[in-house]
């Protein structure tokens, strides 16, 4: 009798997990934030972090899309965010259009970012309109992962190029929600989705820096970080061009674009970025007492 009960419990547990893994979870269409680190593939050092979120929706060619923004901080504040793309999901396929990424380019055609109908052996064309490469990622296997809310989501793992490429239903790519629209850079760093937060609750965390959804302080290189506790101000932000930095003991100021590429450096506290494309930029301030990083929105 005990053997029968044990077999029944195992059978019931197997069927519950099977049913859970068969439930499809779409990408959230509101109140969601993805945190992405630009991580060195060999050393795990980090030289940048970006937060993406969905703020509002729009109608394009009679179809409803959700608008994806590069956020100015860890909140869905449209006043400090820069528009990137519009996405929609239909029949387990996620489409993107009206893609407008500063310093990269603009695409108005609709492209497929995810197809969660894929099975083992299927191929997916990693179509990058901005960097002119086309690669067929092949589904090697599928399994499931349990998120922090105990829901079981199907995962699709690809082989070939790009490396370490996988999708999770309801989460997106392990390289970020907009990969490969925003692919990895060629300097040894590549994006890594460290967290997805939905309705103010972390559902997915893969953060080897601090183990949380968002690390405190200024994460540039976990092995060489000095936080600056000095009072400072950077204004105006957003700006139409000129910015003024008020802080003592400045040694150097670096300005990066949204891809993390260095575009300017200065030792002056009055800087004009009005000649650059509109969008989000990152200012890294080196002082005698540490480092400050700040996002600036150029309108």
N, C-alpha and C positions, 0 to 999 in steps of 0.2 A: 504493500500500500504506500509506503514511504517513497519507493522508487517511482511509482505512478505520479504522486504529488510533485516530486522533484522534476520529472520529465514535463509535467504540465506547466510548472512555473517557468522552466527554461523555454518551452514552446511559446508561452504567453509573452515573455520578455522579448523573444526574438520577433514575434509578430508586432508588438508595440513599436519596437525600434524600426522595423521595416515600414510600418504605416507612417511613422513620423518622418522617415527619410524620403517618403514619397510625397509629402506635402510640399508644394512649391511656394516659395517665399519671393515675391517680387522686390525689386530695388525700392526702398522707401521714396515717396514723392514729396515729403515735407518733413521739416524739423529733424534733419539728418546732417551730420558732420563727419567727414573723413579726414584723418590726420595722416600725412605722408612725410616720411623722412627721406632725404637724399643720402643714401648710405653707401660707403665704400665696400665693394664686394669682397675684398680680401681682409681688411682690417676692422670692419664694422664701425669705423668712424663716421660721423655725421657732419655734413657741411651746410645743411639747410633743412627747413621743415615748412610744410605748407598745409593749410587747412582748406578743404573744399566743402561747400554746403549748398543745399537747394533752398532758394529763396524765391517763392512765387512761381507763376506759370505764364504761359503765353500761347497764342494760336499762330501756327505757321502752316500755310497751305491747308487750312481747314482741319488741322490736327493739333491736339493739345500736347504741349511739351512742358517739362519742368526746367527751370533755369538754374544752371550750376554756376556758382561764383567762387573765385579765390578769395577767401576771407582774410580780413585784416587782423583777426585774433581768433580766439576759440569760441566766439559767439556768432550768431546769425545776424550780424549788424550790417545792413545793406549800405549804410553810409560810409563804411570803411572797407567795402568789398569791391571787387572788380569782376565784371561779367566775363564768363569764359565760353559757355556752350549751353544748348538746350537739348534735353534728352527726353525720350518717351519709351515706354515698354509695351509691346503687343505680342501675344502668343509666345512668351518667354524670350523674346528678342528685344534687345535694347538698342535704340537708334540715337544718333546725335546729329545735329545740324546747327546752322547759324553759329559756327565755331569762330570765335574771335579772340585769339590769344596774343597779347602784346609781344612784339619782337619775334613772333613765329609766323603768323599769317592768318588769313580768313578763308573759310570754306563754307559755302552755302548749300552744298549738296548734302543729302542724308546718307550717312555711313553707318554700318553695323558695328557696334562696340562689343556687344555680347550676344551669343546665341546659346541659351541654356538648354536647347533641345539636343545638343551634340552628344554623341555616344562614342565609345572606344573605337578608334580607327578613323573617326571623322577628322577633317582638316578645317582649320579656320585661317583665313587670309588676314594676317596682321598688316593692314593697309594703312600706311602712314603718309598722309597727303603732304605733310610739312617737311619730312626728312627724306622722302623719295626712296624708301625701301619697302619691299614686299616680301613677306616670308610666310610660309605655310606652317602653322603650329598644328601638330598632330596630337589628338587626344590619346594619351597613354593609358590612363585608367581613371575611374571615378570612385569616390568614396563619400563619406559624410563627416561633417564636423558639428560639434555641439557648441552653440554660442552660449554666452553668459546668462541668457534668459532660459537656458535648457531646451531651446528649440533646435532640432536637428536639420541641418541644411546640406544639400548635395554640393559636393566639390568636384570640379573638373580639372584634372592635372594634364598639362601639355608637355610634350617632348620637343626636341629640336630647338629652334630659336624663336623667340627669346628664351633664355634660361630661367629656371625657377618661376615659371609662368603658370598660374592657376586662377580659377574663378570660384567664387562661392555664391550660391544663389542668395539673393537678398542682401549681399554685401558688396560684390563687385570683384575686381581683380586684386590679387595680392600685391600689385604694384601701384594701386590707386584707382579711383573710380573712373578717371579719364584716360588711363593707359589703353592703347598706345597713342592717343592724340597728343599726350605729353609723354614721350618716351624717355628712356634713360639717357644720360649724357655720355659723352665719349671720354670723360676724364677719370674713369675708374669708379664712378659713382652711379647708382641707379635708385629709382624710387622704391620705397617699401611701405606698404600700408601698415601703420602701427596701431590704428584704432578706428573703429566706426562707432559713433554715438547716435542713438536714435531716441527721440523724446526724452532727452537729458539723461539717458542711461547708456552706459558703455555695453555694447553687445559683442564686440570683437576686439581683442587686444593681442597684438603681437609686437610688443615694445621691449626690446632687450636693453634699452637705455635706463628706464626707471620702472618698467613693469606697470605703468599706469597709462591712461588714455592720453593725457597731456603732461609732459614733464615740466616742472617748474624751472625757472631760470632760462638762460640763453644757451640752447644746445647747438654747438657748432662742432666741437670735437670733444667727446666724452673724456679723453685722456689729457686734454689741455684746455680747461675752461676756467675762467675767472669771472665771477659775477660781480658787476659793479653796482654798489649800493648808493652811489651818489645821486643826489637829486638832479634832474635834467628836464629839459623841455625841447621838443621839436615842433615847430609851427611854421605856417599853417599845415594842417593835415586833415583832410585832403588839400592838395595844392594845385595851382595852375602852372607852377614853374619854380619859383623861388622858395627856399626853406631856410630857416634860421635855427641853429642848434645852440642851446645854452647849457653848457656844462664846463666844469673846471678840468684842467690837466689833460686836454685832448692831445693825443700823439698823432693819430691818423684816422681818417674817415674813408670807408670803402662803400661803394654803391653797387648793388647787384640787380640784375633784371629778374624776371619771374622764373627763369630757368636756373638761377643761381650763378650766372656768369658775371664776372667782374666787368663793369663798364666804365668806372671812374674811381679815382681816389683823390683825396685832398687833405690838406691840413688846415683849411679855412672853415669857419663856422657858418658862413653865408654861401649857400650852394644853389645854383640854378640848374634844374633838370628839365626845363621847359622844352628843350630840343629833342627829348626822347619821346617815344610812342606812349600814348596814354595807357595807364594800367597800374599794377602794383609793382613796387620796387622795395628793396631791402637795404637799409642803412646799417652798417656795422661800424661802431665807434670804439676805437681803442683809446683807453685812458691809462694813466699811471696806476689806477686802482682796479682795472678789470676791463670787461667788454660789455657793450650794450648793443643789442640788435633791435631794430624797429622797422615796421612796415610802413611805407608811405604810398598813398594813392595819388597818382597824377591824373588830373581830370582835364 
